[in-house]
Amino acid sequence: MWKWIFTILGLYICISIIILFSESNQPVLQEDSIQNNEQLDLGYTFAIIYPVAHPFFEKVTKTAREQADNLGINIIIDAPKIASAEDQAKILQEYIELQVDGIAIGATDPEKITPIINQAIDQEIPVVSFDTDAPNSNRYAYIGTDNYLAGLHIGETVAKHLNYSGELIVSSGLPTMENLQLRIKGLKAVVERYPDLTIEEISFSDGTAPDTLSNIEELVDNHHDFDGFVGIDSLAGPAAITVWKAHGLDKTAVTFDDLPIILEGLKNGQITSTISQNQSEWGKLLIKRLVELKNGENVKEKEFTETIEMDGMAE
């Protein structure tokens, strides 16, 4: 009798051990893996500092937030209310003092921002530039438009619409901004290719919409016989639309960016063509590169997104 009891008890113990061992070595189901990835939380806080608060950057914010949410990263969006190098410098200094884990910045004035960027790097806070670069700083990378090529692009676009002959008036923003300097350099290079194409005047604003509008009004008044208008910064296109409507102008106008007001201007004929910078790509790239830098990885120093011409025929 006892022999049978011990035999049954022994079998029970062996079966229990086999079951326990097999359960501990079962592969993780795909569903479990997906759940673990969804719970990924890197815990970093990154600051993204725009050159100025402007609707152009809404797409950057959207894609940055999406990428950050996927990785469990907190992002802070900040910008000067107007394009002010002093205000942007203060904002950058604040985030260094807060010891955020990484910073992305579009420098309003590279000369003033460079020493503060270097200060962040010295404190082991990775910094990447976007939109407008601070090339002499120790920033790790630049993400955005190749602005010299963008200047060539807008130059060839306006030249094409004018059949490579005519007088141009040009509106730009702050003269300190590196991206605008490079675009003008590219535009001038195109104009030099065509003997019958000239730039009559380039007007710089203080980076505000009222000043931009006033400058374009003055350009139009001073050059009644102009053939084409080129807008270099994000404020020029919307201001030109207002001026074209007010004066009933029917002249070639080429500008940058795919803001809703610009696309409406394309449909209504105030804008002839616009050059999109594909800025929706910037947001996710900024987050990816900052994470890679935090992980000690190397990143590409310059990462350019493609510019795309949009005209009234585009849907």
BAVEXDREN-935448 format. One line per 10 residues: their letters; for each residue x, y, z of N, C-alpha, C. Coordinates in steps of 0.001 Angstrom, whole numbers. Layout:
BAVEXDREN-935448
a> X:Y:Z:X:Y:Z:X:Y:Z  ...
This chain:
BAVEXDREN-935448
mwkwiftilg> 831:-1212:0:0:0:0:862:1257:0  1835:1339:955:2707:2530:1029:3557:2672:-212  3926:1514:-827:4728:1560:-2064:3990:2307:-3163  2689:2054:-3287:1890:2738:-4319:1746:4237:-4017  1579:4544:-2753:1431:5976:-2371:2682:6754:-2731  3882:6188:-2393:5144:6874:-2704:5382:6981:-4218  4947:5948:-4937:5097:5963:-6408:4265:7083:-7024  3006:7176:-6589:2111:8226:-7109:2631:9604:-6732  3112:9760:-5483:3652:11058:-5026:4883:11449:-5841  5736:10464:-6133:6925:10740:-6936:6586:11186:-8343
lyicisiiil> 5621:10522:-8946:5177:10912:-10297:4617:12336:-10295  3862:12678:-9269:3268:14016:-9166:4345:15089:-9090  5393:14818:-8301:6487:15790:-8151:7227:15957:-9470  7496:14856:-10176:8207:14923:-11466:7421:15721:-12492  6108:15449:-12561:5257:16174:-13515:5227:17657:-13195  5180:18020:-11915:5154:19436:-11500:6427:20147:-11911  7575:19441:-11747:8865:20037:-12120:8938:20264:-13616  8471:19278:-14388:8483:19397:-15858:7633:20570:-16310  6437:20708:-15742:5532:21810:-16111:6156:23153:-15752  6726:23257:-14548:7341:24516:-14105:8493:24909:-15012
fsesnqpvlq> 9330:23965:-15392:10487:24229:-16254:10052:24681:-17639  9024:24008:-18186:8571:24343:-19544:7958:25723:-19593  7246:26132:-18530:6627:27457:-18503:7679:28555:-18416  8750:28323:-17690:9784:29346:-17519:10581:29560:-18792  10527:28642:-19754:11319:28763:-20972:10489:28975:-22215  9197:29308:-22047:8360:29565:-23208:8766:30878:-23865  8742:30956:-25224:9093:32202:-25907:8079:33292:-25632  8556:34548:-25671:7663:35686:-25470:6788:35850:-26701  5496:35975:-26504:4582:36149:-27626:4792:37510:-28263  4464:37599:-29579:4616:38864:-30297:3787:39954:-29653
edsiqnneql> 2613:39579:-29150:1737:40552:-28503:2409:41144:-27268  3127:40266:-26515:3828:40747:-25326:4942:41711:-25711  5645:41415:-26807:6732:42280:-27269:6205:43653:-27645  5071:43669:-28346:4475:44938:-28769:4094:45759:-27548  3517:45081:-26541:3109:45796:-25334:4312:46417:-24639  5427:45686:-24581:6632:46219:-23939:7155:47435:-24683  7119:47399:-26031:7583:48538:-26822:6708:49759:-26595  5413:49527:-26467:4506:50647:-26255:4768:51316:-24906  5316:50567:-23971:5568:51111:-22640:6964:51719:-22522  7693:51804:-23640:9043:52370:-23626:9001:53797:-23096
dlgytfaiiy> 9837:54083:-22131:9863:55405:-21516:11316:55774:-21234  11888:56600:-22128:13285:56992:-21952:13456:58040:-20862  12385:58798:-20599:12421:59735:-19480:13201:61014:-19722  13597:61269:-20964:14343:62496:-21269:13394:63693:-21384  13949:64876:-21208:13246:66123:-21497:14091:66927:-22483  13534:67205:-23653:14210:67988:-24684:13501:69330:-24863  14271:70371:-25102:13712:71692:-25414:13921:71997:-26892  12865:72440:-27558:12941:72882:-28948:12660:74378:-28965  13641:75141:-29437:13548:76605:-29399:13522:77138:-30825  12393:77719:-31205:12244:78274:-32552:12857:79675:-32635
pvahpffekv> 13195:80132:-33851:13699:81509:-33986:12669:82547:-33573  11384:82205:-33812:10283:83102:-33482:9001:82269:-33469  8040:82672:-32680:6751:81984:-32684:6044:82270:-34012  5781:81213:-34792:5215:81413:-36132:4510:80131:-36577  3382:80264:-37302:2648:79073:-37764:3483:78121:-38620  4563:78610:-39238:5424:77751:-40049:5902:76536:-39256  6109:76706:-37955:6701:75646:-37140:5668:74669:-36572  4387:74857:-36894:3361:73964:-36357:3585:72515:-36784  4005:72310:-38028:4262:70949:-38503:5462:70334:-37797  6457:71160:-37475:7622:70680:-36729:7183:70218:-35342
tktareqadn> 6371:71030:-34678:5868:70686:-33351:5083:69379:-33387  4219:69241:-34377:3356:68057:-34480:4186:66772:-34596  5137:66752:-35526:5908:65524:-35742:6892:65268:-34597  7395:66335:-33982:8276:66163:-32821:7511:65537:-31662  6296:66016:-31421:5492:65467:-30324:5140:64002:-30584  4794:63682:-31814:4464:62294:-32153:5652:61378:-31883  6835:61796:-32347:8039:60987:-32145:8380:60877:-30661  8252:61987:-29943:8563:61995:-28514:7602:61101:-27731  6318:61149:-28065:5329:60310:-27376:5639:58830:-27559  6097:58459:-28749:6427:57057:-29025:7590:56560:-28171
lginiiidap> 8448:57476:-27754:9656:57110:-27012:9587:57461:-25530  8457:57992:-25097:8334:58369:-23690:9203:59550:-23324  9286:60527:-24241:10124:61712:-24032:9235:62932:-23847  9608:63781:-22922:8900:65043:-22718:9587:66130:-23537  8824:66899:-24299:9424:68016:-25032:8776:69328:-24618  9597:70353:-24607:9153:71713:-24293:9380:72564:-25537  8337:73229:-25998:8425:74102:-27166:8478:75545:-26685  9451:76303:-27189:9571:77694:-26758:10088:78530:-27925  9852:79833:-27850:10303:80748:-28900:10094:82189:-28453  10917:83105:-28947:10632:84522:-28717:9324:84915:-29414
kiasaedqak> 8600:85846:-28830:7353:86303:-29460:7629:87062:-30751  8756:87775:-30780:9226:88400:-32017:10652:87903:-32259  11136:88085:-33479:12472:87581:-33814:13531:88430:-33123  13871:88057:-31899:14814:88824:-31077:15934:87903:-30626  17162:88243:-31007:18321:87442:-30602:18504:87480:-29090  18249:88633:-28486:18411:88767:-27033:17423:87875:-26292  16161:87885:-26745:15142:87056:-26095:15451:85574:-26277  15908:85202:-27473:16218:83796:-27698:17411:83340:-26850  18386:84215:-26698:19546:83893:-25861:19122:83638:-24417  18197:84441:-23915:17704:84252:-22543:16976:82915:-22408
ilqeyielqv> 16169:82592:-23427:15430:81322:-23393:16400:80144:-23378  17408:80191:-24242:18398:79115:-24295:19124:78987:-22957  19487:80104:-22362:20193:80086:-21076:19331:79438:-19993  18039:79722:-20024:17127:79156:-19027:17108:77633:-19080  17101:77075:-20304:17026:75612:-20421:18353:74946:-20078  19440:75670:-20254:20726:75149:-19780:20715:75082:-18260  20205:76126:-17627:20134:76159:-16162:19184:75090:-15624  18140:74773:-16395:17212:73707:-15998:17801:72318:-16210  18940:72260:-16921:19622:70989:-17188:18716:70003:-17925  18068:70491:-18990:17319:69575:-19848:18294:68582:-20477
dgiaigatdp> 17770:67521:-21052:18615:66448:-21571:19103:66692:-22995  18504:67651:-23692:18940:67968:-25046:18201:69193:-25544  18815:69906:-26504:18240:71150:-27019:18341:71163:-28540  17246:71561:-29182:17238:71843:-30622:16902:73316:-30788  17680:74036:-31605:17487:75484:-31718:17716:75963:-33146  16871:76880:-33576:17082:77624:-34813:17574:79002:-34439  18840:79268:-34668:19488:80472:-34134:19063:81738:-34873  18481:82686:-34137:18103:83970:-34719:19336:84776:-35121  20345:84736:-34277:21610:85412:-34551:22741:84470:-34145  23342:83751:-35101:24366:82752:-34769:25509:83307:-33922
ekitpiinqa> 25921:84535:-34192:27056:85110:-33460:26751:85232:-31969  25519:85644:-31642:25157:85807:-30233:24835:84476:-29563  24298:83546:-30351:23859:82270:-29779:25015:81287:-29623  26044:81396:-30466:27145:80415:-30471:27786:80192:-29111  28186:81232:-28372:28824:80968:-27065:27895:80288:-26067  26590:80521:-26194:25645:79878:-25263:25443:78415:-25655  25402:78137:-26956:25361:76744:-27407:26589:76003:-26884  27750:76635:-26994:28988:76000:-26527:28957:75754:-25018  28311:76654:-24308:28158:76478:-22864:27336:75216:-22571  26260:75012:-23351:25438:73803:-23174:26257:72545:-23440
idqeipvvsf> 27033:72569:-24520:27870:71414:-24865:28875:71131:-23753  29467:72195:-23186:30430:72037:-22098:29796:71373:-20877  28476:71555:-20738:27752:70935:-19617:27122:69605:-20012  27597:69068:-21135:27173:67756:-21632:25692:67705:-21976  25152:68825:-22448:23795:68868:-22992:23928:68890:-24510  23526:67844:-25213:23657:67843:-26673:22758:68885:-27321  23288:69553:-28341:22541:70593:-29063:22598:70299:-30551  21440:70382:-31200:21374:70327:-32663:20672:71588:-33154  21087:72059:-34325:20451:73217:-34948:19450:72754:-35997  18485:73604:-36298:17544:73323:-37378:17047:74642:-37955
dtdapnsnry> 16543:74590:-39157:16001:75748:-39878:17090:76753:-40225  17712:77343:-39213:18812:78273:-39440:19965:77892:-38517  21152:77748:-39071:22268:77112:-38386:23110:78111:-37589  23897:77553:-36685:24982:78286:-36014:26255:77500:-36305  26775:77604:-37528:27815:76679:-38010:29145:76775:-37271  29422:77910:-36638:30695:78060:-35926:30614:77624:-34466  29466:77143:-34057:29307:76650:-32688:29730:75188:-32626  29657:74627:-31436:29984:73210:-31244:28753:72321:-31323  27692:72835:-31902:26484:72009:-32058:26836:70732:-32828  26113:69666:-32532:26468:68371:-33120:25965:68222:-34557
ayigtdnyla> 24829:68860:-34871:24233:68619:-36189:23336:69777:-36594  23104:69888:-37897:22101:70797:-38442:21096:69969:-39231  19810:70218:-39005:18728:69526:-39708:17833:70576:-40357  17588:70437:-41649:16697:71385:-42318:17036:71561:-43775  16722:72729:-44287:16942:73064:-45686:18402:73398:-45945  18904:72965:-47093:20173:73510:-47590:19810:74866:-48181  20031:75913:-47416:19461:77210:-47764:20106:77865:-48986  21353:77552:-49255:21953:78053:-50496:21265:77413:-51699  21051:76097:-51650:20339:75422:-52737:18894:75905:-52831  18302:76224:-51676:16944:76772:-51688:16919:78123:-52386
glhigetvak> 17979:78922:-52183:18090:80197:-52892:18225:79999:-54390  19009:78997:-54779:19109:78655:-56201:17752:78227:-56744  17037:77440:-55945:15734:76920:-56364:14734:78055:-56599  14643:78964:-55634:13675:80056:-55794:14110:81002:-56918  15436:81154:-57084:15934:81993:-58171:15585:81434:-59538  15801:80139:-59729:15467:79511:-61006:13963:79516:-61245  13203:79412:-60161:11740:79416:-60288:11235:80761:-60788  11692:81853:-60166:11228:83171:-60608:11775:83499:-61998  13011:83070:-62286:13584:83300:-63621:12752:82610:-64691  12350:81393:-64414:11531:80621:-65360:10207:81334:-65631
hlnysgeliv> 9550:81806:-64566:8250:82459:-64734:8372:83784:-65493  9543:84414:-65437:9765:85687:-66134:10462:85490:-67486  10591:84231:-67894:11292:83932:-69149:12712:84497:-69129  13321:84487:-67932:14728:84829:-67724:15061:86286:-68057  14070:87155:-67873:14286:88579:-68143:13344:89404:-67280  13892:90414:-66598:13021:91289:-65826:13702:91855:-64590  12996:92764:-63921:13490:93425:-62719:12827:92817:-61486  13650:92471:-60483:13150:91838:-59269:13221:92778:-58078  12215:92687:-57221:12294:93278:-55886:12237:92127:-54882  12967:92269:-53778:13157:91148:-52854:12899:91605:-51424
ssglptmenl> 12125:90808:-50674:11870:91083:-49263:12441:89952:-48420  13230:90324:-47398:13809:89331:-46489:13548:89750:-45050  13947:88876:-44126:13754:89146:-42703:15006:89705:-42066  15289:89244:-40858:16462:89745:-40141:17751:89448:-40911  18591:90448:-41113:19833:90227:-41862:20840:89347:-41126  20613:89108:-39829:21548:88272:-39060:21297:86780:-39242  20144:86401:-39777:19784:84988:-39838:20525:84288:-40971  21248:83235:-40599:22116:82550:-41548:21343:81926:-42698  20152:81396:-42434:19377:80761:-43501:18972:81774:-44573  18606:82979:-44151:18192:84006:-45110:19389:84533:-45900
qlrikglkav> 20515:84647:-45246:21740:85071:-45942:22081:84107:-47070  21990:82812:-46784:22330:81803:-47784:21329:81782:-48934  20054:82001:-48634:19048:82038:-49701:19295:83215:-50642  19632:84355:-50074:19925:85525:-50906:21164:85274:-51754  22162:84628:-51158:23370:84290:-51910:23027:83393:-53096  22166:82404:-52881:21741:81524:-53968:20951:82254:-55029  20040:83136:-54602:19263:83934:-55546:20170:84794:-56414  21135:85450:-55792:22064:86306:-56545:22875:85489:-57555  23237:84277:-57174:24000:83416:-58094:23193:83108:-59344  21884:82902:-59174:21025:82642:-60336:20910:83883:-61206
verypdltie> 20707:85027:-60586:20563:86280:-61337:21805:86553:-62177  22966:86209:-61650:24212:86422:-62397:24290:85555:-63655  23524:84485:-63697:23542:83599:-64864:22800:84204:-66060  21870:85115:-65766:20987:85625:-66824:21157:87141:-66946  21796:87597:-68023:22128:89026:-68177:20908:89949:-68147  19745:89441:-68526:18556:90293:-68595:17717:90256:-67314  18228:89590:-66315:17529:89503:-65029:18315:90296:-63985  17632:91191:-63271:18323:92045:-62299:17548:92115:-60977  18300:92349:-59897:17692:92634:-58594:17765:94140:-58381  16608:94785:-58300:16563:96233:-58134:16784:96647:-56684
eisfsdgtap> 16232:95860:-55754:16397:96207:-54337:16077:95001:-53466  16854:94857:-52368:16561:93871:-51325:16256:94637:-50047  15086:94379:-49470:14673:95077:-48254:14640:94083:-47089  15236:94493:-45953:15272:93645:-44766:14318:94208:-43707  13588:93302:-43067:12666:93726:-42007:13279:93445:-40638  12548:93819:-39595:12994:93523:-38235:12424:92199:-37732  11880:91403:-38658:11352:90096:-38288:9929:90128:-37773  9210:91230:-38008:7804:91306:-37603:6932:91489:-38836  5670:91060:-38730:4742:91155:-39858:4456:92605:-40272  4215:93538:-39329:3944:94924:-39745:5108:95553:-40508
dtlsnieelv> 6340:95298:-40042:7499:95877:-40721:7691:95263:-42105  7424:93966:-42219:7519:93299:-43516:6505:93878:-44492  5283:94066:-44026:4231:94644:-44868:4611:96043:-45329  5117:96856:-44414:5530:98213:-44746:6656:98212:-45780  7613:97303:-45614:8737:97215:-46560:8282:96855:-47967  7346:95902:-48066:6879:95488:-49394:6067:96600:-50050  5278:97308:-49256:4552:98476:-49780:5538:99486:-50366  6621:99718:-49647:7629:100675:-50093:8352:100184:-51345  8654:98880:-51398:9291:98320:-52593:8414:98518:-53835  7147:98243:-53680:6210:98384:-54808:6103:99841:-55237
dnhhdfdgfv> 6049:100746:-54246:5947:102181:-54570:7204:102712:-55242  8363:102184:-54825:9633:102685:-55355:10002:102090:-56715  9364:100985:-57073:9727:100290:-58318:8460:99912:-59085  7816:100914:-59637:6538:100696:-60324:6662:99710:-61485  7814:99657:-62101:7985:98824:-63293:8603:97462:-62992  8581:97047:-61736:9169:95744:-61418:8379:94630:-62115  9074:93523:-62372:8437:92390:-63066:8155:91213:-62136  8989:91066:-61110:8797:89928:-60231:9200:90229:-58810  8535:89549:-57870:8802:89701:-56445:9303:88376:-55898  10316:88431:-55007:10822:87231:-54336:10745:87449:-52830
gidslagpaa> 10062:86553:-52144:9979:86589:-50680:10938:85571:-50094  11871:86019:-49279:12931:85155:-48761:12556:84494:-47438  11796:85181:-46599:11453:84618:-45290:9980:84251:-45221  9560:83702:-44068:8185:83198:-43931:7146:84305:-43821  7566:85531:-43543:6626:86649:-43421:6350:87334:-44751  7249:87148:-45711:7148:87889:-46970:5929:87481:-47795  5669:86193:-47881:4552:85717:-48692:3205:86248:-48231  2837:86054:-46943:1554:86590:-46468:1438:88103:-46642  2541:88831:-46413:2495:90290:-46592:2295:90658:-48057  2955:89936:-48949:2815:90206:-50378:1378:89979:-50838
itvwkahgld> 732:88953:-50311:-665:88699:-50664:-1532:89906:-50314  -1301:90465:-49134:-2066:91650:-48711:-1830:92821:-49660  -570:93041:-50017:-231:94157:-50910:-811:93925:-52308  -697:92703:-52804:-1229:92393:-54147:-2739:92626:-54183  -3436:92233:-53129:-4886:92453:-53070:-5205:93944:-53015  -4475:94668:-52178:-4758:96095:-51983:-4523:96897:-53256  -3501:96521:-54021:-3148:97274:-55231:-3677:96633:-56507  -4327:95498:-56383:-4821:94798:-57562:-3696:94389:-58503  -2558:93996:-57953:-1392:93668:-58771:-1545:92317:-59451  -1012:92249:-60651:-997:91010:-61422:438:90782:-61910
ktavtfddlp> 1342:90579:-60934:2753:90398:-61260:3273:89139:-60588  4321:88596:-61147:4909:87359:-60638:5380:87541:-59202  4976:86608:-58351:5397:86619:-56943:5755:85196:-56537  6995:85021:-56130:7480:83703:-55708:8002:83830:-54280  7647:82870:-53439:8005:82974:-52028:8304:81595:-51450  8517:81559:-50144:8785:80299:-49454:7585:79870:-48610  7486:78557:-48422:6655:77893:-47420:5231:77587:-47897  4660:76591:-47207:3352:76058:-47589:2296:76367:-46530  2368:77551:-45976:1359:77982:-45014:-15:78026:-45683  -1096:77815:-44936:-2435:77867:-45525:-2712:79165:-46283
iileglkngq> -2260:80301:-45755:-2500:81580:-46433:-1755:81649:-47770  -589:81005:-47842:167:80971:-49096:-549:80088:-50116  -1026:78940:-49667:-1739:78028:-50571:-3022:78678:-51088  -3675:79458:-50228:-4865:80199:-50675:-4474:81258:-51696  -3318:81911:-51464:-2820:82893:-52418:-2484:82280:-53763  -1996:81034:-53746:-1748:80319:-55001:-3046:80118:-55776  -4072:79702:-55082:-5366:79460:-55740:-5962:80743:-56312  -5781:81837:-55571:-6401:83101:-55974:-5541:83923:-56913  -4317:83486:-57173:-3485:84159:-58163:-2576:85246:-57631  -2592:85500:-56302:-1649:86503:-55788:-218:85949:-55749
itstisqnqs> -76:84660:-55499:1228:84006:-55472:1364:83120:-56709  2485:83241:-57392:2720:82450:-58599:3234:81065:-58259  4233:81004:-57393:4808:79733:-56928:5346:79913:-55517  5397:78821:-54775:6030:78844:-53456:6940:77632:-53319  7980:77786:-52535:8943:76714:-52312:8723:76138:-50914  8212:74908:-50863:8004:74231:-49581:9320:73646:-49080  9562:73764:-47782:10790:73248:-47182:10629:71849:-46584  9421:71290:-46690:9188:69933:-46172:9538:69850:-44684  9137:70890:-43936:9556:71006:-42535:8900:69983:-41608  7882:69276:-42077:7266:68252:-41227:8260:67142:-40882
ewgkllikrl> 9299:66972:-41721:10319:65962:-41444:11239:66369:-40298  11360:67653:-40053:12349:68126:-39082:12056:67633:-37671  10780:67672:-37282:10430:67353:-35899:10885:65973:-35470  10546:64961:-36270:10927:63596:-35877:12438:63395:-35954  13099:64067:-36911:14549:63950:-37010:15245:64580:-35797  14727:65698:-35324:15315:66346:-34145:15293:65409:-32937  14146:64771:-32716:14025:63877:-31563:14933:62660:-31734  14934:62081:-32927:15775:60904:-33175:17252:61205:-32936  17710:62326:-33463:19139:62636:-33342:19537:62963:-31898  18671:63647:-31172:18983:63941:-29772:19044:62651:-28949
velkngenvk> 18159:61713:-29223:18195:60423:-28524:19495:59693:-28843  19877:59692:-30114:21123:59030:-30508:22331:59655:-29813  22326:60967:-29710:23426:61650:-29022:23449:61295:-27531  22278:61196:-26917:22219:60802:-25506:22732:59378:-25313  22569:58561:-26349:23028:57174:-26275:24504:57023:-26663  25162:58169:-26908:26578:58125:-27240:26877:57768:-28674  25869:57858:-29544:26055:57513:-30956:26501:58740:-31749  27151:58497:-32872:27518:59568:-33790:26344:59896:-34701  26211:61160:-35058:25149:61569:-35973:25763:62348:-37136  25042:62370:-38247:25486:63113:-39423:25472:64603:-39111
ekeftetiem> 26527:65320:-39511:26610:66732:-39134:25551:67583:-39828  25261:67298:-41094:24247:68075:-41814:23273:67120:-42493  22007:67348:-42228:20948:66489:-42749:19898:67374:-43416  19877:67352:-44748:19038:68278:-45497:17735:67612:-45939  16660:68395:-45894:15379:67951:-46452:15155:68645:-47792  14385:68016:-48637:14197:68480:-50011:13240:69670:-50078  13537:70647:-50932:12596:71727:-51212:11748:71348:-52427  10491:71766:-52400:9526:71368:-53440:8800:72611:-53935  8747:72808:-55254:7997:73928:-55812:6522:73589:-55886  5688:74519:-55428:4252:74396:-55549:3737:75608:-56294
dgmae> 2878:75368:-57272:2299:76508:-58000:790:76398:-58045  164:77313:-58765:-1293:77370:-58809:-1928:76157:-59441  -1139:75355:-60170:-1670:74162:-60809:-1650:72965:-59865  -904:73089:-58738:-819:71972:-57798:-2114:71810:-57037  -2448:70568:-56780:-3682:70313:-56037:-3409:70367:-54546
